[in-house]
Amino acid sequence: MDRGFNPVTEVNMKEYTAGQSVLLVGVPAAFTSTPSNIQIPTFFEQQDALKELGIENVIVYSVNDSAVVGVWNRKLVEAYGKPNSLVTFMGDPTGAFTRACGMQLEQTPDLTEKGLYGRCKNFVLYVVDNVVHYVAISESAQDPTGDINPEATCAEAIVRQVKAIRGDA
């Protein structure tokens, strides 16, 4: 994964997340409608609830270079209009991290027409000290990118699941 631009910093995710409770939020592409207007804003809105559950970082990424993801980050933070103290944005420019996680979006003719090659699924991993405790994926045969029904990967659903896992429900 990459972070920043000029210079770009390569991030070793195992080292970066070691000893932390994190949410890793993968979306098919930066600037796409559902992640930008529905899904990612929920993580800004739920920062306090996530912190109360011990979440130390929400890492949002897409299969884009870190320059594109950085601009997307700034636009979303500006639109949110409040301080962001939890959500970090990174890029997976080659898709290597996505493939390593087994989260590559299955290529369909419809996605090919839209130009979505080698993208990641719309997913969230709840990870504690590099151990995955929960996986949520928004997808169906009719909706491979999770755009029609992204609720499983929005912050409210993740808060409920983390509470249940921790026994706080």
C-alpha positions in Angstrom: 0.0 0.0 0.0 1.1 3.6 -0.6 0.4 6.8 1.3 1.0 10.4 0.4 2.4 12.0 -2.7 5.7 13.5 -3.5 7.1 11.6 -1.8 5.0 8.5 -1.9 5.6 6.3 1.2 5.3 2.5 0.8 3.5 1.1 3.8 4.0 -2.4 5.1 0.5 -3.1 6.4 1.6 -5.8 8.8 4.0 -3.4 10.5 1.6 -0.4 10.3 -1.3 -2.2 12.0 0.7 -4.3 14.5 -0.7 -4.0 18.0 -3.7 -2.0 16.9 -7.4 -2.5 16.4 -8.2 -1.3 12.9 -10.9 -1.4 10.3 -9.6 -1.9 6.8 -12.2 -0.5 4.3 -11.7 -1.5 0.7 -13.7 0.1 -2.1 -13.6 -0.5 -5.9 -12.4 3.0 -6.8 -11.8 6.5 -5.4 -14.4 9.1 -6.3 -17.1 6.6 -7.1 -20.6 7.5 -6.0 -21.5 5.0 -3.3 -18.3 5.1 -1.4 -18.0 8.9 -1.6 -21.6 9.7 -0.8 -22.8 6.9 1.4 -20.2 4.5 2.7 -17.1 6.4 3.7 -19.0 9.4 5.3 -20.5 6.9 7.8 -16.9 6.3 9.1 -16.4 10.0 9.7 -19.8 10.2 11.4 -19.2 7.2 13.6 -15.6 8.1 14.8 -16.6 8.5 18.4 -18.5 5.2 18.5 -15.6 3.4 16.8 -13.1 4.9 19.2 -15.3 3.8 22.2 -14.9 0.2 20.8 -11.1 0.6 20.8 -10.8 1.1 17.0 -7.5 3.1 16.6 -7.5 3.5 12.8 -9.9 3.2 9.9 -7.8 2.6 6.8 -9.8 3.4 3.6 -8.2 2.2 0.3 -8.9 1.6 -3.3 -6.9 0.2 -6.2 -5.7 3.7 -7.2 -2.4 5.5 -6.8 -1.9 7.4 -3.6 -2.1 10.8 -5.4 -5.7 10.1 -6.5 -6.6 8.7 -3.1 -5.0 11.7 -1.4 -7.2 14.2 -3.4 -10.3 12.0 -2.7 -9.4 12.1 1.0 -9.2 15.9 1.0 -12.5 16.2 -0.9 -14.3 13.9 1.6 -12.8 15.6 4.7 -13.9 19.0 3.3 -17.4 17.7 2.6 -17.6 16.2 6.0 -16.8 19.6 7.6 -15.6 18.3 10.9 -12.2 17.2 12.2 -11.1 13.7 11.1 -9.0 12.0 13.8 -9.5 8.3 12.8 -9.8 7.8 9.0 -6.6 7.3 7.0 -6.6 6.9 3.2 -4.1 4.8 1.2 -3.7 3.5 -2.3 -3.0 0.0 -3.7 -1.8 1.1 -7.1 -0.9 -2.4 -8.4 -3.7 -4.3 -6.6 -1.1 -6.4 -4.9 -2.6 -5.9 -1.4 -6.1 -6.6 -2.8 -5.0 -9.9 -4.3 -3.1 -10.9 -1.1 -6.3 -10.4 0.8 -8.3 -12.4 -1.7 -10.6 -9.4 -2.3 -10.2 -8.8 -6.0 -13.5 -8.0 -7.7 -14.5 -10.8 -10.0 -14.3 -9.4 -13.6 -17.7 -9.4 -15.4 -18.6 -8.0 -18.8 -20.5 -5.2 -17.1 -17.5 -4.1 -15.0 -15.3 -4.4 -18.1 -17.6 -2.0 -19.9 -17.3 0.5 -17.0 -13.5 0.2 -17.1 -13.2 -1.4 -13.6 -10.2 -3.8 -14.1 -8.4 -5.4 -11.1 -10.4 -3.5 -8.5 -11.2 -4.6 -5.0 -14.5 -5.7 -3.6 -16.4 -3.3 -1.3 -15.4 -4.8 2.0 -14.4 -4.1 5.6 -12.0 -6.2 7.8 -12.0 -5.8 11.5 -8.4 -6.6 12.5 -6.9 -6.8 16.0 -3.1 -7.0 16.2 -3.0 -8.4 12.6 -5.7 -11.1 13.2 -8.9 -10.7 11.2 -11.9 -11.0 13.5 -14.7 -10.1 11.1 -15.2 -9.7 7.3 -18.1 -7.8 5.7 -18.5 -7.7 1.9 -21.2 -5.8 0.1 -21.8 -7.7 -3.1 -24.3 -9.9 -4.9 -24.6 -11.4 -8.3 -26.6 -8.4 -9.5 -24.5 -5.9 -7.6 -20.8 -7.0 -7.7 -19.5 -3.6 -6.5 -22.0 -3.3 -3.6 -23.3 0.0 -5.0 -27.0 -0.9 -4.7 -26.8 -2.3 -1.1 -23.7 -1.1 0.7 -25.1 -1.3 4.2 -23.0 -4.3 5.3 -19.9 -2.2 4.9 -21.1 1.0 6.4 -19.9 2.1 9.8 -23.2 1.5 11.6 -23.2 -2.2 10.7 -19.6 -2.6 11.6 -20.2 -1.0 15.0 -22.9 -3.5 15.7 -20.7 -6.4 14.6 -17.7 -5.3 16.7 -20.0 -4.9 19.7 -21.3 -8.4 19.2 -17.8 -9.8 18.8 -16.6 -8.0 21.9 -19.8 -9.1 23.8 -21.0 -5.4 24.2 -24.2 -5.9 22.3 
